[in-house]
Amino acid sequence: MTPPILSNSAARRLFLHRHALGEPPVGPGKGDDLCALIHRIGFVQVDSIATVERAHHMILAARRPAYRPPALDRLLERDRRLFEHWTHDASIVPVEHFPHWRHRFRRHEETRAESWRNWLGSDAHEAKLDEILDRIAATGPVTTAEVGEDEARSKGGWWEWHPSKAALEWLWRTGRLSIARRDNFRKVYDLTERVIPPDILSVETDYDQTVDWACSSALDRLGFATSGELAAYWCVATPEDAKAWCRTALAEGRIVPVAVEGADGALRQSFAWPGTLAEAAELADPPGRLRVLSPFDPALRDRNRAERLFGFFYRIEVFVPEPKRRYGYYVFPLLEGDRIVGRIDMKAHRDEGVLRVRALWPERGVSFGSGRMARLEAELDRMARFAGCERVEFLDGWRRETLDD
């Protein structure tokens, strides 16, 4: 039987609503409201680049214009309602999900222990781990700058870390240490039992429970997905386990197949909860305001999915030599309604109090007339204030032509 078709317009609406981009961006952006927002979108990716502001702050500000970074710090560092660990990358995650990460910790230890021993030396690595744990237990949290000052750095693997830095990272990735806070973006490591609240730390889940949670909660947030997309969402369940979950859930009638129409008209078979098509049909169109998105926004982090849904091809060019870049070092997508209408290259020069726009490229078929320009200027004024700048400045030649694919 041919699965029902979820049209591209309905798929976009559903996807954006699930990512809190389908409604007007209102709310205090702090406390319970901010915590509920992060629960809704699942996680917030952390990134160090602050061309305008760091990615995690821009993700939240796109949905809550009232948001300011200290609100996230309070939830993460004081209230312990969030914790930092890996999904597909370093991310801030609701602390209630921590018990599911224990399975990831164990898998990491089982699959990476040999490479660790080979790098550090089988006779030394346990002693180094014990040394780091004992120090933190006795004297409190540490940063990488406070350990291993006299140690030689690796000349291959582990990003040229010295042994104590590698030990900190290993102990974090295997769950014995947690990130207590960041100081100027530098991780501060402490014992997990001093970071994760006791009522969360005491919860145990078996792996089957974790797989069911990972796939179900990913489908909640994506709206529709393949088994591979479900596995990749949290990176807690393996692709094989996500496939098995889909087979079982499909046989039991808990999920249904749907054919999702892409921007190019192609259909892709996915899974959804029963009733998803009816829900999508009733959703309001996203507001027409224009928003600057972080390149690491949850709605865009799966570049292939963004291309299929929105016809938007995007790649980070930070590591591309400047002469070979198509656009720029760190270029921000522009969302308007349910369309990505362009990308903008800009940087906050806080010492001068100016947000400087270097270039704007419209997407194919999009023009920036007076109405859209007014919406762009309003968003740039907001972004300037958010970045601590007083004004926006446009460099000569900033309006560019659409590039050929």
Protein Blocks (a to p, Z undefined) as FASTA:
>chain_A
ZZddddfklmmmmmmmmnopabccedjhiajllmmmmmmnopacddfblfkbcfklmmmm
mmmmmbcfklmmmmmmmnopaccddfkbccdddfklmmmmmmmmmmmmmmmmmmmmmmno
pklmmmmmmmmmmmmmmnopcdfklgoklpccdfeejilpafklmmmmmmmmnopaccfb
deehiacdddfklmmcfklmmpccdfklmmmmmmmmmmmmnopacfklmmmmnomacfkl
mmmmmmmmmmnopaccdddddfkopacdddddehklmmmmmpccddfbdcdddfkbfklm
pmmlmmmmnopacddfklgcfklpmkbmbdcdddehjbcfbdcdddddfknopacdfbdc
ddehiacdfklmmmmmmmmmmmmmmnopabdcddehkaccdddZZ
